[in-house]
Amino acid sequence: MPGAQVSGQALVGDGTTVWELAQIREGAVLGEDCVVGRGAYVGAGVRIGARSKLQNFALVYEPAELGEGVFVGPAVVLTNDRNPRSVDPEGTPKRAGDWEAVGVTVGEGASLGARSVCVAPVRVGRWAMVAAGAVVTADVPDHALVVGVPARRVGWVGRAGTRLSPGVRAGLWECPETGERYEEHTGPDGAPQLRPAD
């Protein structure tokens, strides 16, 4: 698209659309059939899976990695610095080599709502949903629905993005749209997790 800045050292998959004022930096890799909205930023070396969508003015800083089919809403920010400072303790401006970038990882099919912020380093699990305006400061399990500041889990969502309903027994969840069923269990870290029901 005229008006976009796409580095000649970036790899952009077939069928991917990049709208005006978007910037894709060197070393970035975008899969096939992605959409990069107006004014969005994709940092150097960022990897974005096929069929993902970055809405207008989303900021995806390196070294973020997004799986296939990820939705990044308008004005979402994926940070990359644990301790951001413009200058060092002596007042000297910090340069690229003066800090270590840390990334956000977003699993397949996950959605990040408008103006949400993911504070690196965090992982948003597969098919999870982050509500608009939420601030993610801890890992989000697969299929989790998280809201608030800081983000906390308030439910589960299926692959269709619909909130899951309780099933016929405790720990069983069902998607009202697709009928898919999931079982809740305790993960290795003691936190609840979801997996497809047998």
CORWO-V356422 format. One line per field, one symbol per residue. burial: # if it has 9 or more other C-alpha atoms within 8 Angstrom, else .. Layout:
burial: ???
This chain:
burial: ...#.#...####..##################################################################.....##.....#.......####################################.##########.##.#.####...###.##...######....######......##....
